[in-house]
Amino acid sequence: MNTDWDLNNIYTSVKSKEFKEDFEKYKVLIKNLNDWCRENFKSTENAGEKLEKYINMKNEIMSYEKLILYVNLAQSTDTTNEELAKAVDALENAEAEMSYQDTAITEFVKKAGNVDDIIEESEVLKEHRFYLNEIKEKGEYILSAEEEAVISRMKNTGSLLWEKQWNQLSSTLTADYNGSEISLSEVRNLAYDKSQKVRKAAYEAEMKAYSKIEQPCAFCMNGIKGEVITLAEMRGYKSPLDMTLKESRIDEKILDAMFSAVEEKLNKLQDYFLIKSRALGHDGPLPFYDLFAPVVESDKVYTVEEARDFVLKCFYGFSRDLGDFAKSAFEKRWLDLMPKKGKVGGAYCETIHSMKESRILANFGGAFDDVITIAHELGHAFHNTRLFELSELNSFYPMPIAETASTFCESIVVNEALKSADANEKINILENDIMGLIQCVVDIYSRFLFEDSVFNKRKEGTLSCEELSALMLDAQKKAYGKGLDENCLHKYMWVCKPHYYDGEFNYYNFPYAFGALLSKGLYSLYKKMGEDFLPLYDKVLGASSTMPLADVAKIAGIDIYSREFWLTGLDEIIREIDELKKMLYTRNQE
């Protein structure tokens, strides 16, 4: 099985004739729309015709998204490639020119009057009703077209450059492990090793490695967060969090309902770490280096082929549609699976809407959790297939709902795996599931607390490496509480996680908790409804890009303003923790 993805049907290289020609067309289309906006948005006469023309021209521009997506994909597996880096710069400079048209349409909609009446004039406008109404709502938080254009260009030498610096630092960083230099992805994968000695040594090697880049990463963090704070204030948001919530199509009441439920159940959730600590032979709280350790001896190590076959089996158990989709993704080589030097860590899914294709990056190490990661990312890709019939402008959904289908696919794999597993493997599977859910709730809560404190402190001035590490430790102590050994935490988690270094996606933490708990609610419906759930699930995913998230959830009869809904999902996790405790007790008695 070829574990490298195939990008050739997108472009063969940035030097190819097709790439160069498309890049030139892309720049011309951007310029033409900018010029058209300057000429036609001077007045609101024939507003309906102008809005329709704008939407058609904008959708055409966005069909060239594959240019930047291709370069980003190629660069993520070859971060030291200077040719790709230059192409990224050129494309980002071109994209910066679109900020004018984005602001111009907002100003025009604000001046146009009753948008709902105008929308009724055209089928194209009716199709883009949500897009236009959202533009109207966002009009309150936008600067002039000229100011936004300058800001967009300045980002190329600001937050975007800091993000590239972090990507280069983290992807090329090596760790000294047992006298050998290995990649960061490889040393992090050792956190799942069955040997405690290996896990501890890998943790120590990882921490030493991060110390080598903490200073430049602190500059990256300060640069990005400082820019975000400034822009949020300029645009009239109360805070970066306020800005993120509006972009996420939820409000503070929803976030408060979820996190207040988490806080209420935190003490019970922390019991998981104590149970795991005892199972691994510790007397007190769990040390961080054993956070991802297997709790039972298992010789089960998956090859890539076994992982593929297992995921397909589980997906087909849910629906033929999902199984066929995943099978096709493997056959068409949409996945890049193995860690290697110069490749970014972690995992992600990127979709090329205009081509109706996706690409998935992972760093497979053979553990069951790596199998879950593949299922998770395929869940993202499957979600996007439900939107392929929509226009480019209608295809974007916010961060919180983005983690729902992916986490749902994790549940499919876990529940299918439990059916055929022996007693020992059931413990392993259940513990892996709980570990993932706990990461989505408890660890994510720590990351939210950290990022929120960074934004608050950054307003007062630049934060040092020591201050950032102290804020991370404080957040981990609050979230993990009695569960983790406070003398063995991960102070460099702020260096580790890419989400802190993207100025366009702030607070990319709470969406994981949102997605995990929402998917729990959806999976409960699936267990009650069986196959009748499938069309409802498609409807939820298909509406995710053209509705506020509260309305999307209502399709499934879920009220995300209700604290009780979030508590129900958390109680399900606690039930699993209690089940794990019983299984471990029974095993120890045998």
Buried (B, 14 or more C-beta within 10 A) or exposed (E): EEBEBEBEEBBEBBEEEEBEEBBEBBBEBBEBBBEBBEEBBEEBEEBBBBBBBBBEBBBBBBBBBBBBBBBBBBBBBBBEBEBBBEBBBBBBEBBBBBBBBBBBBBBBBBEBEEBEEBBEBBEBBEBBBBBBBBBBEBBEBBBEBEBBBBBBBBBBEBBBBBBBBBBBBBBBBBBBBEEEEBBBBBBBBBBBBBEBEBBBBBBBBBBEBBBBBBEBBBBBBBBBBBBBBEBBBEBEBEBBBBBBBBBBBBBEEBBEBBBEBBEEBBEBBBBBBBBBBBBBEBEEBBBBBBBBBBBBEBEBEBEBEEBBEBBBBBBBBBBEBBBEBBBEBBEBBBBBBBBBBBBBBBBBBBBBBBBEBBBBBBBBBBBBBBBBBBBBBBBBBBBBBBBBEBBBBBBBBBBBBBBBBBBBBBBBBBBBBEEEBEEBBBBBBBBBBBBBBBBBBBBBBBBBBBBBBBBBBBBEEBBEBEBBBBBBBBBBBBBBBBBBBEEBBBBBBBBBBBBBBBBEBBBBBBBBBBBBBBBBBBBBBBEEEEEEBBEBBBBBBBBBBBBBBBEBBBBBEBEBBBBEBBBBBBBBBBEBBBBBBEBBEEBEEE
